[in-house]
Amino acid sequence: MFSSTPMPPGFHSLRKGPVAIVVADAWKECVEQLDLCHPGRIAAARSAGQGATGRGTTEILPLASPDPDQGSSPAQLVFRPMLHGGILGPLLGPTYLSSQRALKELYVTWALREAGAPVPEPVMAQVERRRFGFHLAMGTRLEENSVDGIGFLNQRPKPKRICTVTHAIGQAVRRFHDAGGSHPDLHLKNLLIREAAHDNSPPKVTIIDLDNVEKRQRVSPGRRMDELMRLYRSVIKRGYNQQLSGEPMRSFFDGYVGEDTALRDQLMARLPLERRKLSLRRASYRFRGWES
């Protein structure tokens, strides 16, 4: 089932009838104990999902071995069935003609993490052969005590706290791009934020929803700006522009460019064009009722 996409080092496959799983060696025994190799298990996860993410739901499952980052607390698996998006999404639903998308996401997530990108730890990819195609799922380790960007802003945090988080988001997106990550759907819900509970450590930001992400040799300034503006448009569409305007946006940009004056100049040179494009989009947003 996984013939055309390379398997990441440190992973191997498990098979049972029409179901195949590629799993990290470190988590093999834990995943086997979850007994995910039953036909229909991916469909069951869609029904039993405990958290909405993007187009579908996720099921949160305990992993038996202790998580070294959480002391004696068990790690947890985010088991995410894949669904088609776009215009044909409702028609195609969970069925894919090829099995490659699941392993591609696994491989890209592994490669980006190896390159230093702030992405989840990949645990497994699963494929189930169906009569007319495949059902696919992806498994990553849960980022404990995290909220997405919208969940954070809905807490109505004070301006200083917002600036601390937006600066950390800028740094995280910069590391993602520097690692070769190109995210075609970067928005607020694809940013997980974990703030330190008892010390002054900076927030940890993780970029998720990597099913269409690419790992490139280099992400050009133009592509970087496209993705930064996509993130900004999600701020406008969700109605958080006033909450994030001014100092929080400057903190984000400072976090992204750091001391790299050459990149700062390259991005700023593209700003007039991006502002013109944004003004047209905002007219469309107001027409659709996305922005007051």
Secondary structure as GFF3:
##gff-version 3
##sequence-region A 1 292
A	DSSP	beta_strand	11	16	.	.	.	ID=ss1
A	DSSP	beta_strand	19	24	.	.	.	ID=ss2
A	DSSP	three_ten_helix	25	27	.	.	.	ID=ss3
A	DSSP	alpha_helix	28	34	.	.	.	ID=ss4
A	DSSP	alpha_helix	41	48	.	.	.	ID=ss5
A	DSSP	beta_strand	51	53	.	.	.	ID=ss6
A	DSSP	beta_strand	56	66	.	.	.	ID=ss7
A	DSSP	three_ten_helix	68	70	.	.	.	ID=ss8
A	DSSP	beta_strand	74	81	.	.	.	ID=ss9
A	DSSP	alpha_helix	89	92	.	.	.	ID=ss10
A	DSSP	alpha_helix	100	114	.	.	.	ID=ss11
A	DSSP	beta_strand	122	130	.	.	.	ID=ss12
A	DSSP	beta_strand	133	141	.	.	.	ID=ss13
A	DSSP	beta_strand	147	148	.	.	.	ID=ss14
A	DSSP	alpha_helix	149	153	.	.	.	ID=ss15
A	DSSP	alpha_helix	159	178	.	.	.	ID=ss16
A	DSSP	beta_strand	181	182	.	.	.	ID=ss17
A	DSSP	three_ten_helix	188	190	.	.	.	ID=ss18
A	DSSP	beta_strand	191	194	.	.	.	ID=ss19
A	DSSP	beta_strand	204	207	.	.	.	ID=ss20
A	DSSP	beta_strand	214	215	.	.	.	ID=ss21
A	DSSP	alpha_helix	221	237	.	.	.	ID=ss22
A	DSSP	alpha_helix	241	244	.	.	.	ID=ss23
A	DSSP	alpha_helix	247	257	.	.	.	ID=ss24
A	DSSP	alpha_helix	261	269	.	.	.	ID=ss25
A	DSSP	alpha_helix	271	288	.	.	.	ID=ss26
###
